Amino acid sequence: MRLLECESKEILSKYQIATPSGRAVSFINNLDIKPPVMLKAQIPIGGRGKSGGIFEASTSDGAKAKIEQLLATWVRGYKATKILVEEKLDIDQEFFMAITDDTVAKSPLAIFSSEGGVDIEALAERQPQKVRKELFSMRSKLPQYRAREIISETGISGRLLLGLGNILSRLADVFLDYDATLAEINPLALTRDGRLIALDCHMEIDDDALFRHKELIELAKEGNRFESERSLTEFERKAAEIDQIDHRGVAGRVIEFDGNLGLIIGGGGASLTAFDAVQSHGGKPANYCEIGGNPSVLKVKELTRLILSKPNVQKIAVIMNVVSNTRVDLVARGIVKGILEAGKDPAKTVAAFRIPGAWEEEGFKILSKYGVQYLDRTVSIDDTARIAVDNSGD
């Protein structure tokens, strides 16, 4: 779940990380504005400044006109229902800091740059000495002394080092406490009067951890946080409801297409690989989906039934990479139960089944009982997709 800027800044404030004074508004009637101000469309995507989603206003009437314009404008495929109105600050210097997941090291990664702004990626390539990265333990968190050590490697010292180290350490606390996959402040500004202020913040929360954060669950349920040019189809909405049945694993993140082959796919990026492979072999997917993280039998069963409820879908392909965090037997049981409850024969409905990994022998026994042929890890995802496409025409 990606939080809006105003939502992220509310969390920063709880951790004593300063943000510009202001508020999010959705109307201009009786609105008291004290210019100069910055006006920011609240949408769940970056690049707003270059796409007409951020304005500066020097008069109250000008600010109200820009707010109306922003509320009526599509920015990168989204329309804001709230505009963040903030004081305009006099900036002396900008920095970048973030905490993210290092999926290889399986540890949080702290990143700091002595320069901030929209082109931080280009800076990292052009002047790598200005960007520092360091892994840290989730148990010990990121103490201030370690945060200062990271920052000092960019040449910063004195009182500024102490202030920046304090904020980076607190940002790490935000990241861990909220089960985030990314917590980023860009830019973090040093004002002319010596204050450190988070001008913009970007936070993404692990969907599978939302059950631990009731206030974020309520945000996720709100249907008016922003508008998207592409709204969920009824099929996609039902899939999302299936994913919310319980907190175990992922089963129900779905995008609908008009093909005839249902897909239940996943495994560390393998869902995209499998989807592309099906198309490259001439198949017509009925959906794209993600499954993983050891979803319950109930969630897999309901997802299977939903996909098979589409009138044009008679076959499904189940394709995943080698899995260690998902039990093959639970997925197999859910697939079979979903097919049976849909009134179909598993042996005639599964065009291909490839999930090698944890508890695979037990999973293959379940499939064999119902006459479903399974493919082990010696068969590639590409070959599995070809087999699925060949069998989908039966």
Phi and psi in degrees as a GROMACS rama.xvg file:
@    title "Ramachandran Plot"
@    xaxis  label "Phi"
@    yaxis  label "Psi"
@TYPE xy
-95.555  125.179  ARG-2
-82.8899  150.966  LEU-3
-73.316  161.615  LEU-4
-57.0611  -45.3817  GLU-5
-64.8228  -34.0683  CYS-6
-69.6363  -40.6798  GLU-7
-64.5464  -39.8577  SER-8
-69.2358  -29.5998  LYS-9
-61.6877  -39.0278  GLU-10
-69.0704  -42.6286  ILE-11
-57.0347  -40.8359  LEU-12
-62.2484  -33.1258  SER-13
-64.5722  -23.2884  LYS-14
-104.766  20.5662  TYR-15
58.0362  36.1489  GLN-16
-101.114  117.713  ILE-17
-69.735  141.769  ALA-18
-130.817  161.757  THR-19
-61.6498  146.402  PRO-20
-70.4339  140.702  SER-21
164.858  -172.085  GLY-22
-159.347  159.531  ARG-23
-90.3028  132.701  ALA-24
-127.853  155.903  VAL-25
-127.731  12.6524  SER-26
-155.858  168.346  PHE-27
-118.317  -9.41186  ILE-28
-63.4729  129.983  ASN-29
56.1762  27.9804  ASN-30
-88.0838  122.348  LEU-31
-93.7781  112.571  ASP-32
-119.236  130.814  ILE-33
-112.369  93.8526  LYS-34
-69.5318  162.54  PRO-35
-79.4438  146.728  PRO-36
-136.813  160.082  VAL-37
-105.063  137.969  MET-38
-118.034  122.733  LEU-39
-128.536  122.378  LYS-40
-66.8187  131.491  ALA-41
-93.9738  94.6819  GLN-42
-130.658  156.47  ILE-43
-87.7593  50.8843  PRO-44
-159.7  151.741  ILE-45
-86.8236  -172.316  GLY-46
73.5068  22.6412  GLY-47
-67.3193  -38.5148  ARG-48
-60.9176  -38.3078  GLY-49
-83.5749  -6.25632  LYS-50
-117.227  16.5882  SER-51
80.8108  24.5554  GLY-52
-103.811  0.485801  GLY-53
-135.915  133.087  ILE-54
-134.739  155.96  PHE-55
-108.162  137.389  GLU-56
-127.049  133.799  ALA-57
-104.596  -7.2471  SER-58
-132.523  157.843  THR-59
-65.2672  -45.0027  SER-60
-64.7537  -40.0222  ASP-61
-63.9084  -37.2558  GLY-62
-64.9353  -43.308  ALA-63
-64.6643  -38.2763  LYS-64
-65.0033  -40.6038  ALA-65
-69.0919  -35.1143  LYS-66
-62.8351  -45.4964  ILE-67
-59.5149  -41.984  GLU-68
-63.0256  -44.8856  GLN-69
-65.2493  -37.3109  LEU-70
-68.8612  -18.7546  LEU-71
-106.176  3.04999  ALA-72
-110.264  135.823  THR-73
-82.0257  127.162  TRP-74
-121.953  111.373  VAL-75
53.2343  40.7896  ARG-76
88.9217  3.43462  GLY-77
-130.473  151.844  TYR-78
-120.862  126.417  LYS-79
-74.6799  143.141  ALA-80
-104.305  -6.39203  THR-81
-135.984  143.504  LYS-82
-118.704  126.997  ILE-83
-84.3862  118.981  LEU-84
-105.033  115.407  VAL-85
-130.528  153.473  GLU-86
-61.0289  144.446  GLU-87
-89.2807  127.37  LYS-88
-105.831  152.691  LEU-89
-86.9125  115.146  ASP-90
-101.349  133.897  ILE-91
-100.722  -36.3499  ASP-92
-156.431  151.771  GLN-93
-124.419  143.73  GLU-94
-128.954  167.674  PHE-95
-127.846  135.888  PHE-96
-147.523  148.499  MET-97
-156.837  154.245  ALA-98
-123.808  128.991  ILE-99
-141.344  176.798  THR-100
-90.2913  131.916  ASP-101
-95.5286  104.065  ASP-102
-70.6484  -20.0955  THR-103
-80.1189  -49.3284  VAL-104
-79.1741  -14.5434  ALA-105
57.1382  42.7677  LYS-106
-143.329  157.601  SER-107
-67.3211  147.691  PRO-108
-124.127  123.771  LEU-109
-93.3637  135.111  ALA-110
-128.041  133.519  ILE-111
-138.025  140.397  PHE-112
-131.696  139.581  SER-113
-74.9992  -2.80383  SER-114
-131.364  140.189  GLU-115
-119.163  -178.863  GLY-116
125.818  -173.274  GLY-117
-74.9171  -18.9102  VAL-118
-109.427  40.1812  ASP-119
-64.3899  -34.5786  ILE-120
-64.095  -41.1807  GLU-121
-65.9528  -36.83  ALA-122
-62.7036  -41.5156  LEU-123
-61.5278  -34.1636  ALA-124
-79.2233  -37.654  GLU-125
-79.9269  -40.8857  ARG-126
-135.154  73.254  GLN-127
-60.406  -21.0613  PRO-128
-67.401  -16.7168  GLN-129
-89.691  -2.41209  LYS-130
-122.271  127.912  VAL-131
-122.528  140.374  ARG-132
-130.433  143.374  LYS-133
-155.513  133.641  GLU-134
-76.5529  153.15  LEU-135
-147.463  164.304  PHE-136
-85.8974  139.877  SER-137
-65.0683  -29.2224  MET-138
-73.5827  -47.2118  ARG-139
-85.8616  -7.99325  SER-140
59.8182  -149.438  LYS-141
-127.168  90.1005  LEU-142
-61.2387  157.786  PRO-143
-60.4698  -35.3687  GLN-144
-65.3682  -36.3219  TYR-145
-71.8779  -37.9426  ARG-146
-61.0435  -41.2059  ALA-147
-66.2254  -36.0348  ARG-148
-62.3424  -42.6612  GLU-149
-60.7966  -48.0728  ILE-150
-68.2919  -37.8555  ILE-151
-62.5806  -24.1371  SER-152
-67.9567  -12.4628  GLU-153
-94.3539  5.05378  THR-154
95.6032  4.08744  GLY-155
-86.0164  140.842  ILE-156
-145.898  179.903  SER-157
71.3971  -150.778  GLY-158
-63.4247  -33.9666  ARG-159
-62.904  -39.9271  LEU-160
-61.3961  -42.9069  LEU-161
-61.7859  -44.2756  LEU-162
-66.147  -44.4341  GLY-163
-65.8831  -39.8377  LEU-164
-62.5666  -38.0743  GLY-165
-61.3338  -44.489  ASN-166
-69.5539  -42.949  ILE-167
-61.7931  -40.6991  LEU-168
-63.1959  -41.7288  SER-169
-69.8789  -34.5492  ARG-170
-63.487  -36.4162  LEU-171
-63.4388  -37.5349  ALA-172
-63.2807  -41.9797  ASP-173
-58.8418  -48.003  VAL-174
-56.2018  -47.3637  PHE-175
-75.8372  -42.8241  LEU-176
-65.3502  -31.4845  ASP-177
-101.947  11.6655  TYR-178
52.2174  46.0966  ASP-179
-81.6078  154.748  ALA-180
-100.979  -15.4104  THR-181
-157.554  132.421  LEU-182
-133.58  112.037  ALA-183
-130.423  134.014  GLU-184
-115.213  115.769  ILE-185
-155.46  109.527  ASN-186
-93.1453  157.014  PRO-187
-97.4232  118.081  LEU-188
-101.72  140.753  ALA-189
-98.5526  115.18  LEU-190
-81.6294  166.889  THR-191
-61.568  -27.0464  ARG-192
-93.9644  13.6891  ASP-193
89.7062  11.5522  GLY-194
-93.3029  148.713  ARG-195
-102.515  117.973  LEU-196
-128.284  131.806  ILE-197
-79.6561  103.217  ALA-198
-74.0312  -33.4356  LEU-199
-145.132  149.305  ASP-200
-142.44  141.414  CYS-201
-131.041  120.656  HIS-202
-129.624  136.242  MET-203
-124.962  131.327  GLU-204
-108.581  138.397  ILE-205
-61.8859  118.809  ASP-206
-56.8769  -35.0664  ASP-207
-73.0246  -8.24013  ASP-208
-106.701  1.23041  ALA-209
-60.9974  -28.0959  LEU-210
-61.929  -18.3853  PHE-211
-87.3237  -4.96898  ARG-212
-130.138  88.6033  HIS-213
-60.1484  -35.8501  LYS-214
-67.8113  -30.771  GLU-215
-77.4734  -33.0864  LEU-216
-60.0192  -42.3068  ILE-217
-64.2698  -38.4486  GLU-218
-62.079  -44.2811  LEU-219
-62.62  -29.5928  ALA-220
-78.7099  -18.5867  LYS-221
-65.8852  130.113  GLU-222
-94.2637  2.78557  GLY-223
-123.147  24.5039  ASN-224
-69.7706  -34.5813  ARG-225
-166.436  165.871  PHE-226
-110.597  146.182  GLU-227
-118.565  143.468  SER-228
-62.4261  -27.6949  GLU-229
-110.711  109.109  ARG-230
-89.0162  157.69  SER-231
-64.8847  138.989  LEU-232
-76.9276  166.538  THR-233
-60.7038  -38.2363  GLU-234
-61.4278  -45.5656  PHE-235
-68.1988  -35.7635  GLU-236
-64.3311  -42.6986  ARG-237
-65.3221  -36.2311  LYS-238
-63.9299  -41.6266  ALA-239
-63.1899  -36.5991  ALA-240
-64.9169  -37.2561  GLU-241
-63.1307  -40.9739  ILE-242
-64.6774  -21.5276  ASP-243
-94.615  4.41654  GLN-244
-55.8997  -45.6098  ILE-245
-151.446  175.874  ASP-246
-85.7518  -1.47629  HIS-247
-82.6542  113.563  ARG-248
66.1417  -173.581  GLY-249
-119.492  126.623  VAL-250
-160.068  95.1478  ALA-251
144.27  4.34366  GLY-252
-83.8414  100.874  ARG-253
-130.688  142.29  VAL-254
-119.651  129.195  ILE-255
-86.8193  139.935  GLU-256
-129.968  176.661  PHE-257
-104.628  22.2354  ASP-258
-81.4856  -171.695  GLY-259
-115.588  -3.22814  ASN-260
-109.191  112.851  LEU-261
-73.4146  140.11  GLY-262
-121.125  131.865  LEU-263
-123.455  102.432  ILE-264
-137.854  161.757  ILE-265
165.173  -172.877  GLY-266
109.917  72.5185  GLY-267
60.1251  47.9861  GLY-268
92.1425  -8.10136  GLY-269
-67.8191  -19.8625  ALA-270
-62.3936  -42.3293  SER-271
-66.9565  -40.8048  LEU-272
-60.9333  -46.0944  THR-273
-65.5236  -42.8521  ALA-274
-60.6326  -47.9873  PHE-275
-63.5147  -37.4714  ASP-276
-66.1693  -40.405  ALA-277
-59.8387  -45.1072  VAL-278
-65.9749  -39.5081  GLN-279
-65.6077  -24.5958  SER-280
-94.25  11.9773  HIS-281
90.5903  6.3697  GLY-282
-77.9249  160.011  GLY-283
-121.873  95.2983  LYS-284
-63.3329  140.416  PRO-285
-87.3666  -14.9538  ALA-286
-167.363  158.459  ASN-287
-108.842  140.923  TYR-288
-149.83  165.993  CYS-289
-123.765  137.428  GLU-290
-141.101  140.707  ILE-291
166.751  -177.784  GLY-292
69.5278  22.4055  GLY-293
62.5118  62.3229  ASN-294
-67.8837  156.746  PRO-295
-70.7686  159.176  SER-296
-57.6669  -39.4393  VAL-297
-61.142  -44.6288  LEU-298
-66.1645  -41.6937  LYS-299
-65.3462  -41.1237  VAL-300
-61.1951  -47.0752  LYS-301
-66.3277  -37.1892  GLU-302
-64.3341  -41.9023  LEU-303
-61.5557  -46.2568  THR-304
-61.5561  -40.81  ARG-305
-63.0335  -46.6259  LEU-306
-62.5943  -40.8821  ILE-307
-74.8096  -10.0256  LEU-308
-77.0787  -14.4152  SER-309
-70.1123  128.515  LYS-310
-57.1669  -30.6899  PRO-311
-90.1867  0.283438  ASN-312
-102.391  115.144  VAL-313
-112.426  -18.9313  GLN-314
-130.212  151.172  LYS-315
-129.057  149.132  ILE-316
-116.866  130.72  ALA-317
-112.663  110.494  VAL-318
-135.672  123.539  ILE-319
-139.759  161.382  MET-320
-73.1685  177.475  ASN-321
-63.4775  124.794  VAL-322
-111.748  142.921  VAL-323
-117.95  -21.3064  SER-324
-106.757  14.7079  ASN-325
-138.057  129.159  THR-326
-83.3212  123.148  ARG-327
-62.2141  -38.2724  VAL-328
-65.3588  -35.2688  ASP-329
-69.7602  -39.7649  LEU-330
-65.1838  -44.9011  VAL-331
-60.6703  -42.4544  ALA-332
-63.1626  -41.9182  ARG-333
-66.1815  -38.8249  GLY-334
-63.171  -48.211  ILE-335
-63.3934  -45.2961  VAL-336
-62.8781  -40.2258  LYS-337
-63.1188  -40.9782  GLY-338
-66.5794  -44.473  ILE-339
-62.9063  -42.7158  LEU-340
-69.8916  -20.4128  GLU-341
-82.6763  0.0772676  ALA-342
78.024  27.5145  GLY-343
-121.537  167.703  LYS-344
-93.9284  119.939  ASP-345
-55.5725  -39.5459  PRO-346
-63.4178  -30.4851  ALA-347
-95.5584  -9.81874  LYS-348
-100.176  -33.14  THR-349
-83.4241  111.604  VAL-350
-76.9384  -28.4555  ALA-351
-167.213  142.704  ALA-352
-134.553  114.138  PHE-353
-135.552  98.7654  ARG-354
-137.896  89.7304  ILE-355
-85.0512  147.66  PRO-356
144.997  -143.957  GLY-357
-61.5877  129.751  ALA-358
59.6133  33.2768  TRP-359
-69.3815  -35.9731  GLU-360
-61.1004  -42.5076  GLU-361
-65.1473  -39.248  GLU-362
-64.4285  -40.9512  GLY-363
-67.1807  -31.7782  PHE-364
-64.4923  -40.9108  LYS-365
-62.4921  -45.747  ILE-366
-63.75  -41.8319  LEU-367
-61.2019  -36.905  SER-368
-58.8204  -31.9594  LYS-369
-104.096  12.8966  TYR-370
75.8015  19.4625  GLY-371
-90.476  123.507  VAL-372
-79.4042  132.591  GLN-373
-115  155.549  TYR-374
-115.015  130.916  LEU-375
-91.0166  -171.147  ASP-376
-70.2826  -8.73242  ARG-377
-75.6894  -14.057  THR-378
-100.194  123.867  VAL-379
-70.6934  164.58  SER-380
-62.0559  -39.061  ILE-381
-63.665  -45.4074  ASP-382
-65.7241  -36.447  ASP-383
-62.9741  -42.6293  THR-384
-61.7164  -41.0327  ALA-385
-62.7635  -43.3866  ARG-386
-63.0247  -41.6771  ILE-387
-62.4803  -43.3643  ALA-388
-64.4411  -42.9484  VAL-389
-60.8959  -39.7616  ASP-390
-79.82  -18.3726  ASN-391
-72.8655  -14.0913  SER-392
-89.1016  -1.49094  GLY-393
